[in-house]
């Protein structure tokens, strides 16, 4: 006859083993909100009368649908890949008619190609969603979500959300350096202009905080003088263009200092500095180490370095986008974007300060 006590002991042991070996419950992915320019625009400009668009081939040639979506990429962009890592579907453009109901709870992408920190950046593109309007849309978004789940749950959703903001590059490329005698260039020296950008950026970030953002990844500018467009028009002997690189060397340290001051003021690590300069420089300086054949030539374009004009169906197009660091004269390929996000997820403090996204996710899961 079997021993009841022994049977119970065996059953208890089995339950303990099951608890340890069973997969932990999957938490709902946190909401994700995206602000900024063409590096992170997922299609808002499709709905605007503007020349800053990526809604025709060959854009999207490697996207899952093989169709252009408004992303300035051959495939996925940085927000898409971050969404993959945090276990979420890609955020929809805020202007998309599909962004309604349950889709709102995923978050939203407010970014618009051509914009900058300053309102006069990108005026040549006409109708774009400037950063002040992006923030106004964020407030409107919260009102829409409140009607769906209530004000208290909406605040929890936003406070617990992840934010990415990408600004600054256009303020140099499409404003200060846009013409030899731009209004901003005639009025400000490069250091003065950079300090103006940082002062205005601070106001933008504080407004984001006022609207409920509590984890904000803020990118610096990449190596502006090293993109194929600048190599084609400003470079001497194939080297990175000097003036845009001077701008980067001034702007990025000022941005890091400003973010540290804001975090000290708020008493929390709200703002995370993303060193996109370092991330880009890795594969620009040594492309073959990352599987690229070149970092000087765009996959899609025309003229020197395929860096003139825009990417169109009549442009030169490389057969294998995975071998190129840049898709068009300004924007990385999906493969390069994946390396950037990898560093955002797991990079050391020289890439992500004060912590990387994996650490953020782990810490926030404890609260």
Beta strands, then each sheet from edge to edge (+ up, - down):
strand 1: 32-36
strand 2: 107-109
strand 3: 162-166
strand 4: 216-219
strand 5: 271-274
strand 6: 294-298
strand 7: 300-301
strand 8: 316-317
strand 9: 324-326
strand 10: 352-353
sheet 1: 2+ 1+ 3+ 4+ 5+ 10-
sheet 2: 6+ 9+
sheet 3: 7+ 8-
end
